[in-house]
Amino acid sequence: MLRFTMLLAASITVVMGIAPTPVAGATCAPNDTLCLQLQDAKQSQANANLKLQDIQQSLADTQTKATQTRTVIDQLKAQIAGLQAKIAQGQTRLRTTERQIQLTGAEISRQEANLQVRQGLLARRIRVLDQHGSADYVELFVTSRSFSELIDRVVTMQTIIESDQRLVESLRQQRDQIKRLQQQQQDEHDQVAAMLKQQQDERAQVEQTSVTQAQALDYFNQLATQLDVQRKQVEAQKAVIDAQVAQLQTQFDAQAKTLGGGTGHFAWPERGPITQLFGCTDFLAEPYDPNCPTLHFHSGLDIAPPFGTPVGAADTGIVSLVNFGWGGGYGNYVVISHGNGYVTLYAHLSAIDVSVNQAVKQGQQIGAEGSTGFSTGPHLHFEIRLNGAYQNPLAYLPP
């Protein structure tokens, strides 16, 4: 199984075209196979290390750009939605104002028609006064046949005079009302013109924002394509690793079970902030999963205390696989078989303190947290598998 590790690390070295660099260390005896294998693995790791760092940085930069671009796209989408909502509100106000203008116009027409009738009545009254002259109280007294008739004629005369005064005042108020309505109508026309101009500006802004969004989407798709190529390479490598882990789980299952492992009760390998949960993710370099809304799936739990934090075995078992190097993006990693189909994987380690076939107890240190492989920063990628299927670690770990 170290042979698998060596072959994988060596293949990375050959593909990348990295010239071998001697690694200083103790000289192994010719018949010390384990020492020679370990030294070969360390040699491959050293040869690939610089190139792997470049690949890691490239992947991290691309993912960061894709994440930032997606944020910009979401912001632009929100801006467009906000502008479209404003346009819809403006159209509603515009229709309301246009209806108000129609109502105001109808009221002006009604008032003007009424004014013409009243002006006609006033004109006829003026002509009557002009023809007969104004009434004289002395004449009323002389021509009245009785005192009662005199009173009636005086009251009638006063009523006519008051009616004339009210008519004149009413006409004045009506002319003022028409002027106010005309001014109101003009203000409403101006308001409509302003709203139309605002809508034109908002539509132009929507069009410009849509162009910017299209450009951002195009750039995002370019980044996604880049990551898709890299993701497929990682998926192919992880498929090989998964097959190897499944084969080793079968091989070591019974032995690990006799040590007391495989109970389904796990301890935290380390404590620290959880930076990525198990399940669907928008991290574009994660394996493709059509069942996820984000189309990508994270197979473990990322825990991120300070770099170099000791990592312990989550359960008692047998170390079934140790990898130095890229490891399908896992970087330096350790796989432990626990029995009853349970396997745990510890990835991105900066140091590994165990070897294959070694029995470990729950909590025993197996390495140190790091940032090897495809990693955007120091953290431990921790997986629990049951009969080859990924499990949510939080379902097995204590609070």
WOJOPE-V916875 format. One record per backbone hydrogen bond with DSSP energy under -0.5 kcal/mol. NH is the residue of the N-H (numbers start at 0). CO is the residue of the C=O. E is the energy in kcal/mol with one decimal. If there is no record, write none. Layout:
NH&CO&E + NH&CO&E
//
This chain:
4&0&-1.4 + 5&1&-3.1 + 6&2&-2.7 + 7&3&-2.5 + 8&4&-2.7 + 9&5&-3.1 + 10&6&-2.5 + 11&7&-1.9 + 12&8&-1.9 + 13&9&-2.4 + 14&10&-2.8 + 15&11&-2.2 + 16&12&-0.7 + 16&13&-0.7 + 17&12&-1.9 + 23&21&-0.5 + 31&28&-2.1 + 32&30&-1.4 + 35&31&-2.3 + 36&32&-2.7 + 37&33&-2.4 + 38&34&-2.4 + 39&35&-2.4 + 40&36&-2.4 + 41&37&-2.4 + 42&38&-2.2 + 43&39&-2.5 + 44&40&-2.3 + 45&41&-2.4 + 46&42&-2.3 + 47&43&-2.1 + 48&44&-1.2 + 49&45&-0.6 + 51&47&-2.9 + 52&48&-2.2 + 53&49&-1.7 + 54&50&-2.3 + 55&51&-3.1 + 56&52&-2.4 + 57&53&-2.4 + 58&54&-2.8 + 59&55&-2.8 + 60&56&-2.9 + 61&57&-2.5 + 62&58&-2.6 + 63&59&-2.6 + 64&60&-2.7 + 65&61&-2.5 + 66&62&-2.7 + 67&63&-2.7 + 68&64&-2.8 + 69&65&-2.4 + 70&66&-2.0 + 71&67&-2.2 + 72&68&-2.7 + 73&69&-2.6 + 74&70&-2.3 + 75&71&-2.8 + 76&72&-2.6 + 77&73&-2.2 + 78&74&-2.4 + 79&75&-2.8 + 80&76&-2.4 + 81&77&-2.5 + 82&78&-2.7 + 83&79&-2.8 + 84&80&-2.1 + 85&81&-2.2 + 86&82&-2.6 + 87&83&-2.4 + 88&84&-2.5 + 89&85&-2.8 + 90&86&-2.5 + 91&87&-1.9 + 92&88&-2.6 + 93&89&-2.6 + 94&90&-2.6 + 95&91&-2.3 + 96&92&-2.7 + 97&93&-2.7 + 98&94&-2.2 + 99&95&-2.1 + 100&96&-2.4 + 101&97&-2.0 + 102&98&-2.4 + 103&99&-2.9 + 104&100&-2.8 + 105&101&-2.4 + 106&102&-2.3 + 107&103&-2.5 + 108&104&-2.2 + 109&105&-2.3 + 110&106&-2.7 + 111&107&-2.8 + 112&108&-2.4 + 113&109&-2.3 + 114&110&-2.5 + 115&111&-2.2 + 116&112&-1.8 + 117&113&-2.3 + 118&114&-2.9 + 119&115&-2.0 + 120&116&-2.1 + 121&117&-2.4 + 122&118&-2.2 + 123&119&-2.4 + 124&120&-2.0 + 125&121&-2.3 + 126&122&-2.2 + 127&123&-2.1 + 128&124&-2.3 + 129&125&-2.3 + 130&126&-2.1 + 131&127&-2.4 + 132&128&-2.2 + 139&135&-2.0 + 140&136&-1.9 + 141&137&-2.4 + 142&138&-2.5 + 143&139&-1.0 + 149&145&-2.1 + 150&146&-2.4 + 151&147&-2.1 + 152&148&-2.4 + 153&149&-2.4 + 154&150&-2.6 + 155&151&-2.3 + 156&152&-2.3 + 157&153&-2.7 + 158&154&-2.4 + 159&155&-2.2 + 160&156&-2.3 + 161&157&-2.8 + 162&158&-2.4 + 163&159&-2.4 + 164&160&-2.2 + 165&161&-2.8 + 166&162&-2.4 + 167&163&-2.2 + 168&164&-2.4 + 169&165&-2.8 + 170&166&-2.4 + 171&167&-2.0 + 172&168&-2.5 + 173&169&-2.5 + 174&170&-2.3 + 175&171&-2.0 + 176&172&-2.5 + 177&173&-2.4 + 178&174&-2.1 + 179&175&-2.2 + 180&176&-2.5 + 181&177&-2.6 + 182&178&-2.2 + 183&179&-2.7 + 184&180&-2.7 + 185&181&-2.1 + 186&182&-2.6 + 187&183&-2.4 + 188&184&-2.3 + 189&185&-2.5 + 190&186&-2.4 + 191&187&-2.4 + 192&188&-2.3 + 193&189&-2.3 + 194&190&-2.5 + 195&191&-2.7 + 196&192&-2.1 + 197&193&-2.4 + 198&194&-2.7 + 199&195&-2.2 + 200&196&-2.2 + 201&197&-2.7 + 202&198&-2.8 + 203&199&-2.1 + 204&200&-2.1 + 205&201&-2.5 + 206&202&-2.5 + 207&203&-2.3 + 208&204&-2.9 + 209&205&-2.7 + 210&206&-1.9 + 211&207&-2.3 + 212&208&-2.7 + 213&209&-2.5 + 214&210&-2.3 + 215&211&-2.4 + 216&212&-2.9 + 217&213&-2.3 + 218&214&-2.3 + 219&215&-2.7 + 220&216&-2.6 + 221&217&-1.8 + 222&218&-2.3 + 223&219&-2.9 + 224&220&-2.2 + 225&221&-2.1 + 226&222&-2.7 + 227&223&-2.3 + 228&224&-2.0 + 229&225&-1.9 + 230&226&-3.3 + 231&227&-2.5 + 232&228&-1.7 + 233&229&-2.3 + 234&230&-3.1 + 235&231&-2.2 + 236&232&-2.0 + 237&233&-2.9 + 238&234&-2.3 + 239&235&-1.5 + 240&236&-2.0 + 241&237&-3.4 + 242&238&-2.2 + 243&239&-2.2 + 244&240&-3.0 + 245&241&-2.6 + 246&242&-2.2 + 247&243&-2.4 + 248&244&-2.6 + 249&245&-1.8 + 250&246&-1.8 + 251&247&-2.8 + 252&248&-1.4 + 255&251&-2.7 + 256&252&-2.3 + 257&253&-1.6 + 258&254&-0.6 + 258&255&-0.9 + 259&256&-1.4 + 260&255&-1.5 + 265&263&-0.6 + 265&395&-1.2 + 266&313&-2.5 + 274&272&-0.7 + 274&301&-1.6 + 275&301&-1.0 + 278&297&-2.7 + 280&295&-2.4 + 283&281&-0.8 + 285&282&-2.0 + 286&296&-0.5 + 288&294&-1.9 + 291&288&-1.8 + 294&291&-1.1 + 295&280&-0.5 + 296&286&-2.3 + 297&278&-3.1 + 298&296&-0.6 + 300&381&-2.5 + 301&275&-2.6 + 302&300&-0.6 + 302&379&-2.4 + 303&272&-3.1 + 307&368&-1.5 + 308&305&-1.7 + 310&366&-2.8 + 311&268&-2.6 + 312&363&-2.3 + 316&359&-2.3 + 317&336&-2.7 + 318&357&-2.9 + 319&317&-0.6 + 319&334&-2.2 + 320&334&-1.5 + 322&332&-2.7 + 328&325&-0.9 + 329&326&-2.0 + 330&325&-3.3 + 332&322&-1.4 + 333&345&-1.8 + 334&320&-2.9 + 335&343&-2.5 + 336&317&-2.8 + 337&341&-2.7 + 338&341&-0.9 + 341&338&-1.8 + 342&384&-2.3 + 343&335&-2.5 + 344&382&-1.8 + 345&333&-2.4 + 346&380&-2.5 + 347&329&-2.7 + 348&331&-2.6 + 349&367&-2.6 + 350&367&-1.1 + 352&365&-3.1 + 353&365&-0.6 + 356&318&-3.2 + 357&354&-1.7 + 359&316&-2.7 + 362&312&-3.2 + 363&360&-2.2 + 365&310&-3.1 + 366&310&-1.2 + 367&350&-2.0 + 368&308&-2.8 + 369&347&-0.5 + 369&378&-0.6 + 371&347&-0.8 + 373&328&-1.9 + 374&372&-1.4 + 378&369&-2.4 + 379&302&-3.3 + 380&346&-1.2 + 380&378&-0.5 + 381&300&-2.7 + 381&379&-0.7 + 382&344&-2.3 + 383&390&-0.6 + 384&342&-3.3 + 385&388&-2.5 + 386&340&-2.8 + 388&385&-1.8 + 390&383&-2.8 + 392&390&-0.8 + 394&391&-2.0 + 395&392&-2.0 + 396&392&-1.8 + 397&265&-0.6
//
